[in-house]
Amino acid sequence: MTAARDLNLEFADTEARKYAYDFDYRMHGYMLRAFEGKLPAGRALELGCFEGEFTKRLAAIYPDLTTVEGSSELIAIARAAAPAGVNFVLSRFEDFEPDLPFDAVFLTHTLEHLDEPVELLRRIGGWLTPTGRLFLVVPNAHAASRQIAVAMGLIPYPTAVTPGEHEHGHRRTYDLAALTAHVAEAGLGVIDMGGVFFKPFANFQFDKLIASGAVGEDYLEGCFKLGALYPDLCASIYAICAPPGAGDPA
C-alpha cells in the first residue's frame, strides 16, 4: 500500500460488488480448520482485520493478540466487536515495528492488496520467533467458479484484476505458482501449502443458494473436504511459512 491510497474508501461496497459476502465469513472457519494441529502457542499478530470477525476467532485461540489495520474506520468497528484484550494498532503495515517477535502471524486475504507484497513478507520473516509461523491465505485465481467466469467472458483470464476488485484495493490475483514465487523471493521456508474449500459458485451465488436452502451444511462440508484433494480449484490457497534460516521445515 502507498500513502496515496485511502484505506477508508477501499472497503466500501459498490453497486456492482460487495466488499465481503456472508460466504467470506464462513471461509474463516474453514481456514482455521485447514490449520488445525499447526497453530503454535504464544503471541499472535493479525495483519488486516476488516470488521473483526476473524479477529474474534483468533482471540479465542490467542489471548495475546495484536491486530494491525491501516483503516481508522475498520479499527473502530473491529475494536467494538472483539474482546477487550486484543491490542489494536492503527498503522500501515510498512510502518509497523513490533517490540517483540510473534509465534504466529496471520495474513489472510490481504497480500493481494499490497503494492509491495514481497517486501512485507520479508519483514514478517524478521518478526517471527525461530519456531514461529506465518499463515498466509489469498483468493485463488484458478478457483472453479472463477474459471467458469473466464469461460463465460466475464473475466479476461484467471489472474486478471477486475475493475471491481481494483476498486476494492486488489493489486494482483494469485495462483499457487505466483504465491510460491513470492514466498521464496522473501526468503521464507514453506511448511505446507494447499487450498481451502472447493468452490463451484461465486460468493454472491453461495449466499443466495444458502439463504434459499438449496445448499446446506452437508454440501458445504463436502466442498471443504474436496478442497484437500483439489487445491487448485479452491476458493483460497494458503502457505504456512517458517522464518528465514529456520532450517529444514520438515
VMD Tcl script that draws the C-alpha trace (Angstrom):
set ca {
  {0.00 0.00 0.00}
  {1.16 3.53 -0.61}
  {0.47 6.85 1.08}
  {-1.73 7.88 -1.87}
  {-4.32 5.17 -1.11}
  {-7.28 5.97 1.13}
  {-7.83 2.74 3.05}
  {-11.11 4.05 4.47}
  {-12.59 4.03 0.96}
  {-11.40 0.69 -0.39}
  {-13.67 -1.44 1.80}
  {-16.87 0.38 0.79}
  {-19.48 -1.66 -1.10}
  {-20.23 -0.60 -4.68}
  {-23.34 -1.09 -6.82}
  {-21.66 -3.95 -8.68}
  {-19.77 -5.69 -5.88}
  {-19.85 -6.08 -2.11}
  {-16.54 -5.98 -0.27}
  {-17.49 -9.01 1.84}
  {-20.23 -11.62 1.48}
  {-21.63 -13.99 4.08}
  {-19.65 -16.71 2.31}
  {-16.42 -14.83 3.16}
  {-17.21 -15.11 6.88}
  {-17.93 -18.82 6.52}
  {-14.49 -19.21 4.99}
  {-12.86 -18.05 8.24}
  {-13.83 -21.27 9.98}
  {-12.65 -23.41 7.08}
  {-9.28 -21.62 7.04}
  {-8.71 -22.35 10.72}
  {-9.76 -25.97 10.20}
  {-7.13 -26.25 7.47}
  {-4.55 -25.05 10.02}
  {-5.59 -27.47 12.79}
  {-2.62 -29.06 14.52}
  {-0.24 -26.49 13.03}
  {-1.04 -23.41 15.15}
  {1.80 -22.66 17.59}
  {1.04 -21.35 21.06}
  {2.21 -17.92 22.18}
  {1.92 -14.37 20.85}
  {-0.07 -13.78 17.65}
  {-0.29 -10.97 15.11}
  {-3.13 -10.33 12.67}
  {-2.39 -8.03 9.73}
  {-5.64 -6.52 8.46}
  {-8.87 -7.07 10.37}
  {-11.76 -5.74 8.21}
  {-14.68 -5.63 10.70}
  {-13.14 -8.01 13.24}
  {-14.89 -11.31 12.54}
  {-11.64 -13.25 12.03}
  {-10.12 -11.24 14.90}
  {-12.73 -12.70 17.26}
  {-11.87 -16.23 16.12}
  {-8.16 -15.62 16.62}
  {-8.72 -14.04 20.04}
  {-10.43 -17.26 21.16}
  {-7.21 -19.13 20.32}
  {-4.62 -16.48 21.23}
  {-5.14 -14.45 24.42}
  {-2.09 -12.37 23.43}
  {-3.23 -10.98 20.07}
  {-2.15 -7.81 18.28}
  {-4.10 -6.61 15.24}
  {-2.65 -4.05 12.82}
  {-5.01 -2.24 10.44}
  {-4.50 0.79 8.20}
  {-8.14 1.94 8.16}
  {-9.24 4.01 11.16}
  {-12.89 3.23 10.44}
  {-12.29 -0.53 10.41}
  {-10.26 -0.31 13.62}
  {-13.26 1.31 15.34}
  {-15.68 -1.36 14.07}
  {-13.36 -4.26 14.89}
  {-12.48 -2.95 18.33}
  {-16.18 -2.80 19.23}
  {-16.68 -6.39 18.08}
  {-13.55 -8.02 19.51}
  {-12.69 -8.99 23.11}
  {-11.20 -6.24 25.25}
  {-7.79 -7.91 25.43}
  {-6.97 -7.51 21.72}
  {-4.28 -4.88 21.12}
  {-5.31 -2.85 18.05}
  {-2.68 -0.77 16.24}
  {-3.65 1.78 13.60}
  {-0.75 1.67 11.16}
  {0.24 0.90 7.62}
  {1.99 -2.46 7.53}
  {5.02 -0.74 6.04}
  {5.35 1.44 9.15}
  {4.66 -1.18 11.82}
  {7.59 -2.22 14.04}
  {6.83 -4.77 16.77}
  {8.58 -4.61 20.14}
  {8.77 -8.40 20.47}
  {8.65 -11.29 17.97}
  {5.49 -13.32 17.34}
  {4.86 -17.06 17.39}
  {2.08 -16.82 14.80}
  {1.32 -14.20 12.15}
  {-1.90 -14.26 10.13}
  {-2.13 -12.53 6.75}
  {-5.47 -13.64 5.29}
  {-6.92 -12.21 2.06}
  {-4.63 -9.22 2.41}
  {-1.42 -9.89 0.45}
  {-3.28 -9.34 -2.84}
  {-4.00 -5.75 -1.72}
  {-0.36 -4.74 -1.27}
  {1.74 -2.71 -3.66}
  {4.95 -4.38 -2.39}
  {3.95 -7.86 -1.19}
  {7.41 -9.43 -1.19}
  {8.82 -6.61 0.93}
  {6.14 -7.17 3.58}
  {6.72 -10.94 3.56}
  {10.43 -10.28 4.02}
  {9.69 -8.01 7.01}
  {7.30 -10.56 8.54}
  {10.12 -13.11 8.44}
  {12.00 -10.86 10.84}
  {9.01 -10.58 13.18}
  {8.75 -14.32 13.82}
  {10.32 -16.27 16.65}
  {12.72 -19.02 15.47}
  {9.85 -21.53 15.64}
  {7.19 -19.01 14.59}
  {4.86 -19.47 11.64}
  {3.22 -17.20 9.08}
  {-0.26 -18.30 7.98}
  {-0.75 -16.75 4.55}
  {-4.07 -17.02 2.68}
  {-5.08 -15.41 -0.63}
  {-8.01 -15.74 -3.04}
  {-7.28 -18.29 -5.75}
  {-7.11 -17.25 -9.40}
  {-7.95 -20.80 -10.52}
  {-10.98 -21.38 -8.30}
  {-13.56 -23.38 -10.27}
  {-16.05 -20.51 -10.06}
  {-13.50 -18.04 -11.43}
  {-12.57 -20.36 -14.31}
  {-16.28 -20.57 -15.16}
  {-16.41 -16.75 -15.18}
  {-13.46 -16.71 -17.61}
  {-15.22 -19.23 -19.86}
  {-18.32 -17.00 -19.79}
  {-16.27 -13.99 -20.86}
  {-16.84 -12.13 -17.56}
  {-13.11 -12.11 -16.70}
  {-10.41 -11.97 -19.40}
  {-8.08 -14.53 -17.77}
  {-7.83 -16.17 -14.32}
  {-5.13 -13.93 -12.81}
  {-6.70 -10.69 -14.06}
  {-7.67 -8.00 -11.56}
  {-11.21 -6.95 -12.44}
  {-12.29 -3.29 -12.17}
  {-14.41 -4.15 -9.13}
  {-11.51 -5.92 -7.43}
  {-9.19 -3.00 -8.14}
  {-11.73 -0.58 -6.68}
  {-11.67 -2.70 -3.52}
  {-7.90 -2.48 -3.30}
  {-6.74 -5.62 -5.10}
  {-3.44 -5.25 -6.93}
  {-2.95 -8.84 -8.12}
  {-4.68 -12.22 -8.21}
  {-2.58 -15.14 -7.01}
  {-2.33 -18.68 -8.22}
  {-0.22 -21.33 -6.46}
  {2.80 -20.64 -8.67}
  {2.78 -16.89 -8.00}
  {2.26 -17.39 -4.27}
  {5.13 -19.88 -4.14}
  {7.39 -17.47 -6.04}
  {6.69 -14.54 -3.69}
  {7.25 -16.67 -0.58}
  {10.56 -17.92 -1.99}
  {11.65 -14.42 -3.03}
  {11.03 -13.24 0.53}
  {13.34 -15.98 1.84}
  {10.66 -17.78 3.86}
  {10.57 -21.53 4.30}
  {7.43 -23.45 3.34}
  {5.95 -25.84 5.90}
  {2.78 -26.59 3.94}
  {0.75 -25.31 1.00}
  {-2.75 -26.14 -0.12}
  {-6.27 -24.98 -0.85}
  {-9.31 -24.22 1.28}
  {-12.82 -25.17 0.10}
  {-13.55 -26.40 -3.43}
  {-15.55 -23.54 -4.94}
  {-18.08 -24.21 -7.73}
  {-20.03 -20.94 -7.25}
  {-19.22 -17.25 -6.85}
  {-19.58 -15.72 -3.39}
  {-22.89 -14.00 -4.17}
  {-24.24 -17.24 -5.65}
  {-23.32 -19.17 -2.50}
  {-25.10 -16.54 -0.39}
  {-28.29 -16.92 -2.46}
  {-28.13 -20.73 -2.52}
  {-27.57 -20.98 1.24}
  {-30.32 -18.46 2.01}
  {-32.79 -20.36 -0.20}
  {-31.94 -23.72 1.34}
  {-30.73 -25.13 -1.98}
  {-27.27 -25.59 -0.43}
  {-26.99 -26.95 3.10}
  {-24.25 -27.63 5.60}
  {-23.66 -31.13 4.22}
  {-22.90 -29.71 0.77}
  {-20.56 -27.10 2.27}
  {-18.79 -29.78 4.27}
  {-18.35 -31.80 1.09}
  {-16.77 -28.78 -0.63}
  {-14.38 -28.34 2.28}
  {-13.29 -31.98 2.18}
  {-12.94 -31.93 -1.60}
  {-10.68 -28.89 -1.32}
  {-7.94 -31.02 0.23}
  {-7.91 -33.14 -2.95}
  {-8.12 -30.28 -5.48}
  {-6.30 -27.24 -4.05}
  {-6.01 -25.57 -7.45}
  {-9.83 -25.36 -7.68}
  {-10.37 -23.94 -4.19}
  {-11.74 -20.58 -3.09}
  {-8.46 -19.76 -1.34}
  {-4.90 -21.03 -1.38}
  {-2.53 -20.92 1.57}
  {1.08 -21.22 2.63}
  {2.33 -21.92 6.14}
  {5.77 -20.37 6.31}
  {8.81 -20.53 8.60}
  {11.25 -17.65 9.14}
  {14.47 -17.46 7.10}
  {17.26 -19.66 8.45}
  {14.89 -21.88 10.43}
  {16.46 -24.97 8.90}
  {14.67 -27.81 7.16}
  {10.95 -27.16 7.83}
  {10.24 -30.87 7.51}
}
mol new
graphics top color blue
foreach p $ca { graphics top sphere $p radius 0.5 }
foreach p [lrange $ca 0 end-1] q [lrange $ca 1 end] { graphics top cylinder $p $q radius 0.2 }
display resetview
